[in-house]
Amino acid sequence: MARDDVALPAGYPTFLGDLKRRVHDAQVRAQRTVNTQLIELYWSIGRSILSEQEKQGWGAGVMDRLAHDLRLEFPQMTGLSRSNLFYMRAFAAAWTEELPIVQQPVGQLPWGHIMVLLDKLDDIDTRAWYAAAAAKNGWSRNVLLNQIKNRTLERTGAAPSNFSAELAPADSDLARQIAKDPYVFDFLELTEDAAERDLEQALMDRIVDTLRELGTGFAFVGRQVHFDVAGDDFYLDLLFFHIEQLRYVVIELKTGKFQPEHAGKLSFYVSLVDDKLRREAHAPTVGILICGDRNDHTVRYALGRSGSPMAVSTYTYDSLPPTEKNALPDADELTSALGWNEEEPSQHD
């Protein structure tokens, strides 16, 4: 009798699905264990090489011979090349803490990720930050490389804000992690005649890329979210929810330069969301205004007495190659070409 013709008992699909899940989970755990052992081995080899070089002054010739002899003994291991031995030595030199390497975030990463950290970063603390972020967020090697190129560490928490004044200290630090400066929206490929509606639509069309740029933990709630305030209609541009921090994040978009009245409107929307949507278990709602340009002094005056936790960031084409950047308008041209005219009513009002 063919296997497809067997009469299956009730609950068989559920039973099969459970077994498949167990096998898959076991495979993942085994892969992680193998990777951890490999990283521990590479670090220990690098540490031993460093120690011998310090004691005996090894030159490049000794490293060549060492790689040759190891490959003869372990021909199936592709990671014992001369260049990889130098990476192992650099790995051990970069992570020198007494804590075992497998108990550090970098010890949870694949070897290719560690090579990227060694190639692209020189500062110890910066390497440690990206290693921890990659381990926590499950970044692929390409995502890690893009995060480094886009200066995610430098931009995280860099946007001028009033979080420290409007939120409790611990909550202020969490909220600051959300606000980058600048946001890099190169993937939108905006043209010179784009307006705020175009920017908003482009963000929505590429929502996966947008969420990745905003950072880990963001979930999309809505666009042009409508609020009825005693018969008056209001529409906030974009609303997100930060799952890890359990807070709503209101995002308003302005293609031109920041104006003080923008802070008033954003504060109004933050208050609306706090009143209408926020639950008791949620952290305070924060607002982020993303604009084409800003004067930091104006921003700080505008946020000084706003009463709502807010940050003002910019967006940039900085990660594009020079030839592509030169073909795009600069900040002043964007303000002129993309900004609303003073007489033109906004759809958000």
Secondary structure, 3 states (H helix, E strand, C coil): CCHHHCCCCCCHHHHHHHHHHHHHHHHHHHHHHHHHHHHHHHHHHHHHHHHHHHHHCCCHHHHHHHHHHHHHHCCCCCCCCHHHHHHHHHHHHHCCCCCCHHHCHHHHCCHHHHHHHHHHCCCHHHHHHHHHHHHHHCCCHHHHHHHHHCCHHHHECCCCECHHHHCCHHHHHHHHHHCECCEECHHHCCCCCCCHHHHHHHHHHCHHHHHHHHCCCEEEEEEEEEEEECCEEEEEEEEEEECCCCEEEEEEEEEEECCHHHHHHHHHHHHHHHHHCCCCCCCCCEEEEEEEECCHHHHHHHHHCCCCCEEEEEEECCCCCHHHHHCCCCHHHHHHHHCCCCCCCCCCC
